Amino acid sequence: MHNLPPCPECQSSFTYEDRDLLVCPECGHEWIADTRSTGDDEPISVRDANGNPLHEGDSATLIKDLKVKGSSSVLKIGTRIKINRIVDGDHNIDCRVDKAGEMMLKSEFVKKSNG
């Protein structure tokens, strides 16, 4: 059914995930989940719209106007971003956007910049 490890305190097999934690319903013990690793500990490979690899700390610019979900504002083409983290998922860049703040973006809408 699921491949979660047993509770390290009481060895219960009924553990479940709650965000980034694993929780034991029998003893109430919570611990950090290490199950997200693929086993080979390879970093996530993310590429921009031109195929250049993106890394944490890189700067990039938007290649198209993007509507901000839940807001009436639009991020314009050429807006600079600073990549904080590369994450696994649909929106794979956790970044800081100039004049807009922190948000998640898809790598296909950015291109790596030099500065």
Secondary structure, 3 states (H helix, E strand, C coil): CCCCCCCCCCCCCCCEEECCEEECCCCCCEEECCCCCCCCCCCCCEECCCCCEECCCCEEEECCCEECCCCCCEECCCCEEEEEEECCCCCCEEEEECCCEEEEECHHHEEEECC
